[in-house]
Amino acid sequence: MRSTPLLRPAPLFGIDQTPLFLPDIGTYFNQDMALAHSLVTKLAQSGCKVIKGEILHDADICLPRAGKERYWSPHRNRFVEEDYRTLIERKVVSLDAYAELFQYCQRCGLHLVLSVYDFEGADFAREMGAVALKIASSNVTHQPLIEHVASLGLPVLLDTGHATLEEIARAVNWLHDAGCTEMILQHSPPGPPHPPEQHNLRFMTTLADAFSCLAGLSDHFAGAEMLYAATVMGAAVLEKGVCPDDMGDEQDGAHALPVSHVAEVLSRIEMFHRALGDGQRKLSRNRKKYHSRMGLVSGRPLEPGDKISLDTVRFAFPAKGIGTEHWGEVRNWRIRKVLPAGQPIDWCDVEPVVT
């Protein structure tokens, strides 16, 4: 039995905010609803604000005899293959089961961001109180679905993996034309075993600049390092698969984050974001001055009439007399009195040369 969602949509995305971490559990529990509940519980305890999931309720989005799905196995250190239709069938969950799971997410204080693959799933996600809907990279060319999702009045995440700029621009136009007013474009680099140099994180900036919208990362790196790099680049969202700690071979498992690591990753994302600051430097005039700035010191015993030059002075901190920032002003001035070697030179010790 479905019921009214406990949490209503709330603004979670924005420029200069800490990137919103989207822990994606959608593909990792394989119809094991107890496992799904366990992942949700652990993510809530880790400090997450959102659960990223999917509505995969109809295996017929994949044709029989669709061929093989090929994915990387970190356990075997090679690619493995699985019949694509069989893979989809073992992940399909009924809408009633999804409803119970999503209501549990909301009871845990977690908002929902959901990938949808058909009209019914999109309508159901909105009914469940999702704060945003996602168009998967495989559907960037799916005009009917994109237009329907855009018409629902929610922010839309568009995954741009495997798409050309022309395809992305076309999908963005479909979203705009169908009434979408808030979109986030996700850069989606290739997964393992692709090395870091193929991640091209600057493409996030390209997306944001080209389409005047927020951009983020759908992370497929084996570790968490790209999440931190994207944070300092200003990503609005950081999506990352989150799996059970003891998961074996699984589609998308090579780049998933074990659930026990999430709290630490969240803490580091927050730390990197705080470290960015606001780009300004505001120093109080009453602050304690920097102790290690240098001043002028007599380099040898000086007599009246000696001139200030690199031959007669040296520099040392703290600046007890004339600071080095006044060198251009006092160079070639005369010493007025006897100064022993190593004596800080003060303004009263010098006078300008009158010509």
Buried (B, 14 or more C-beta within 10 A) or exposed (E): EBEEBBBEBEEBBEEEEBBBBBBBBBBBBBEEBEBBBBBBBBBBEBEBBBBBBBBBBBBEBBEEEEEEBEBBBBEEEEEBEBBBBBBBEEBBBEBEBBBBBBBBBBEBEBBBBBBBBBEEBBBBBBBBBBBBBBBBBEBBEBEEBBBBBBEBEBBBBBBBBEBEEEEBEBBBEBBEEBEBEBBBBBBBBBBBEBEBEEBEBEBBBBBBEBBEBBBBBBBBBBEBEBBBBBBEBBBBBBBBBBBBEEBEBBBBBBBBBEBEBBBEBBEBBBEBBEEEEEEEEEEEEEEEEEEEEBBBBBBEEBEEEBBBEEEBBEBBBBBBBBBBEBBEEBEEBBBBEEBEEEBBBEEEBBEEEEE
